[in-house]
């Protein structure tokens, strides 16, 4: 088994002391565990040091910068990227091992089981408000993150392939957590739009876009099957571009921060 590809797992975190131990304890099957801590002021370092010596601290302005730093720090043939609010079941590690043993370089999308609190919410995610799958497994040099503050773009090499076992993703604890995420997301999106100097479209266009996102999440992605959570997710997806637009408009007209 000497030709078995090595697997690195990368975790990038900012002040995730509440969740980090549960996340890292699921990753012991990796050949290498790399943790990148960005501007942490809590006990994340002490927690991470219990699980790995491949620990890096720094201060990055953009998400893509710290994630690319982490990808470059990994020494494995394949890299699995995991966030602190995610859990990797043992069955996924088994599937990854079997898959990379016979795969050409490239990347794989991994499905998500998304939870709000303890409730599994299977439907309705999308429209820049959560995902149902993402390219989290890639061979070395097959993935780079872009410069955006929110939802960075991805440069991927190789054909799109899929794994079947899902990552468990604990997206939000409750409605207040979701509303706080909406504030952070719209702040970051507005900052991106202001930085690039992009001219904002007419408000009616943004309203149509917001309505389209609600319809996409609630009807096309079957958020209606999830009851009130499906409605809330569709509403957050709709509010994201609208509030981002308003923050940019107010900032440009009145000089206020987004």
C-alpha positions in Angstrom: 0.0 0.0 0.0 3.0 2.4 -0.3 1.5 4.0 -3.5 -1.7 5.0 -1.6 -2.0 8.8 -2.0 -1.6 10.8 1.2 -4.6 12.8 2.4 -4.3 16.2 4.1 -7.3 17.9 5.9 -7.3 21.7 6.1 -9.3 23.6 8.7 -9.2 27.4 8.5 -10.8 29.1 11.6 -11.4 32.5 13.3 -12.4 32.3 17.0 -14.1 28.9 16.8 -13.3 27.7 20.3 -16.9 26.5 20.8 -16.8 24.2 17.8 -13.2 23.4 17.0 -12.7 20.4 19.3 -15.7 18.6 17.9 -14.6 19.3 14.4 -11.0 18.3 14.8 -11.8 15.1 16.7 -13.6 13.8 13.5 -10.4 14.2 11.4 -8.0 11.8 13.0 -8.1 9.5 10.0 -6.2 12.0 7.9 -2.5 11.5 7.1 -2.0 15.2 7.9 -4.1 17.8 9.7 -3.4 21.4 9.0 -5.1 24.2 11.0 -4.8 27.8 10.0 -5.9 30.3 12.7 -6.8 33.8 11.4 -6.8 36.7 14.0 -7.9 34.3 16.8 -8.3 35.9 20.2 -10.0 33.0 22.0 -8.6 29.5 23.0 -8.6 28.1 19.4 -4.8 27.7 19.4 -4.8 25.7 22.6 -7.6 23.5 21.3 -6.0 22.9 17.9 -2.6 22.1 19.4 -4.2 19.1 21.1 -4.8 17.6 17.6 -1.9 18.7 15.4 1.5 20.2 15.3 0.8 21.6 11.8 -0.7 24.8 13.2 -0.3 28.2 11.6 -1.4 31.6 12.9 -1.7 34.8 10.9 -3.8 37.8 9.9 -5.4 37.9 6.5 -7.7 40.6 5.1 -9.5 38.2 2.7 -10.9 34.7 3.0 -9.2 33.5 -0.2 -5.8 34.6 1.1 -6.0 32.5 4.2 -7.5 29.5 2.4 -4.8 29.6 -0.3 -2.2 29.8 2.4 -3.6 26.7 4.0 -3.7 24.8 0.7 -0.1 25.7 0.1 0.8 24.5 3.6 -0.7 21.0 3.0 1.8 18.3 2.0 -0.7 15.6 1.0 -1.5 14.4 -2.6 -5.1 15.3 -1.9 -6.6 18.0 0.3 -10.0 17.9 2.1 -11.2 21.4 3.2 -13.4 21.5 6.3 -14.8 24.4 8.3 -15.2 24.4 12.1 -19.0 24.1 11.9 -18.7 20.9 9.9 -18.3 17.2 10.9 -16.8 14.5 8.7 -18.3 11.0 9.3 -16.0 8.0 9.2 -17.9 6.7 6.2 -16.8 9.8 4.2 -13.1 9.1 5.0 -13.5 5.5 3.8 -15.1 6.7 0.5 -12.4 9.3 0.0 -9.6 6.7 0.5 -11.2 4.3 -1.9 -11.7 7.1 -4.5 -8.4 8.8 -4.5 -6.6 5.5 -4.7 -7.9 5.1 -8.3 -8.5 8.8 -9.4 -6.7 11.1 -11.7 -5.8 14.6 -10.3 -8.8 17.0 -10.1 -11.6 17.7 -7.7 -14.7 16.2 -6.2 -17.9 17.8 -5.0 -19.2 16.6 -1.6 -22.8 16.8 -0.6 -23.9 18.6 2.7 -26.4 17.7 5.3 -27.3 21.1 6.6 -28.6 21.6 10.1 -30.3 24.6 11.8 -29.9 23.9 15.5 -30.5 20.1 15.7 -32.9 20.0 12.8 -31.8 18.6 9.5 -32.9 20.9 6.7 -32.4 19.1 3.4 -34.2 21.5 0.9 -34.1 25.1 -0.1 -30.5 26.0 0.2 -28.9 28.2 -2.6 -29.1 31.7 -4.0 -25.8 32.5 -2.1 -27.5 31.3 1.1 -26.0 27.9 1.9 -25.1 25.1 -0.5 -26.1 21.5 -0.9 -22.7 20.5 -2.3 -19.3 22.0 -2.7 -15.9 21.1 -4.2 -14.1 20.3 -1.0 -11.8 17.5 -2.1 -9.0 18.4 -4.6 -5.6 17.2 -5.6 -2.6 19.5 -5.0 -2.7 22.6 -7.2 -6.1 21.8 -8.5 -7.9 24.6 -6.5 -7.4 28.3 -5.8 -9.6 30.8 -4.0 -10.4 34.2 -5.5 -10.1 37.7 -3.9 -13.7 38.4 -2.9 -14.6 39.1 0.7 -17.7 37.0 0.6 -18.3 33.8 -1.5 -14.9 33.9 -3.1 -14.7 32.6 -6.7 -12.9 29.3 -7.3 -10.4 28.3 -10.0 -10.7 24.5 -10.4 -8.7 22.1 -12.6 -10.0 18.8 -13.8 -13.5 17.4 -14.5 -16.3 17.7 -12.0 -16.8 14.4 -10.0 -18.9 13.6 -7.0 -18.7 11.7 -3.7 -21.8 10.3 -2.1 -21.4 10.5 1.7 -22.3 13.9 3.1 -20.5 16.3 5.4 -22.7 17.3 8.4 -22.9 21.1 8.4 -24.2 23.0 11.4 -25.1 26.2 9.6 -26.9 28.2 12.2 -28.0 27.7 15.8 -31.3 29.6 15.6 -33.0 32.4 13.8 -30.9 35.1 15.6 -27.8 33.3 14.4 -29.1 33.4 10.8 -30.0 37.1 11.0 -26.5 37.8 12.3 -25.0 35.9 9.3 -27.2 38.0 7.0 -25.6 41.1 8.5 -22.1 39.8 8.1 -22.7 38.6 4.5 -24.2 41.9 3.4 -21.5 43.9 5.0 -18.9 41.9 3.1 -20.8 41.9 -0.2 -21.2 45.7 0.0 -17.5 46.1 0.7 -16.7 44.0 -2.4 -19.0 46.2 -4.5 -17.6 49.4 -3.1 -14.0 48.2 -3.6 -14.4 47.4 -7.3 -16.3 50.6 -8.0 -19.0 48.7 -9.8 -22.0 50.8 -10.9 -25.1 49.5 -9.1 -28.0 48.4 -11.3 -31.4 50.1 -10.9 -33.2 49.1 -7.7 -36.0 47.4 -9.7 -33.4 45.0 -11.2 -32.3 44.1 -7.7 -35.9 43.6 -6.5 -36.5 41.2 -9.4 -33.3 39.4 -8.6 -34.3 39.1 -5.0 -37.7 37.8 -5.9 -36.1 35.3 -8.3 -33.9 34.0 -5.5 -36.9 33.5 -3.2 -38.7 31.5 -6.0 -35.6 29.4 -6.7 -35.0 28.4 -3.1 -38.6 28.0 -1.9 -40.1 26.4 -5.0 -37.5 25.0 -7.4 -35.3 23.8 -4.5 -38.3 22.6 -2.6 -37.8 24.8 0.5 -41.6 24.5 1.0 -41.0 20.9 2.2 -39.1 22.3 5.2 -42.0 24.3 6.6 -41.0 27.6 8.3 -37.3 27.0 8.0 -37.7 26.6 4.2 -39.5 29.9 4.1 -36.9 31.7 6.2 -34.0 30.3 4.1 -35.7 31.6 0.9 -36.3 34.9 2.6 -32.6 35.3 3.6 -31.6 34.4 0.1 -33.9 37.1 -1.2 -32.7 39.7 1.3 -29.0 39.2 0.7 -28.8 41.0 -2.7 -31.4 43.6 -1.7 -29.7 44.6 1.6 -26.2 44.6 0.0 -27.5 47.0 -2.7 -29.0 49.3 -0.1 -25.8 49.3 2.0 -23.8 50.3 -1.1 -26.3 53.0 -2.1 -26.4 54.5 1.4 -22.6 54.4 1.7 -22.1 56.2 -1.7 -24.8 58.8 -1.0 -24.0 59.6 2.6 -20.5 58.3 3.3 -21.6 55.8 5.9 -19.9 52.5 6.3 -21.8 49.4 4.9 
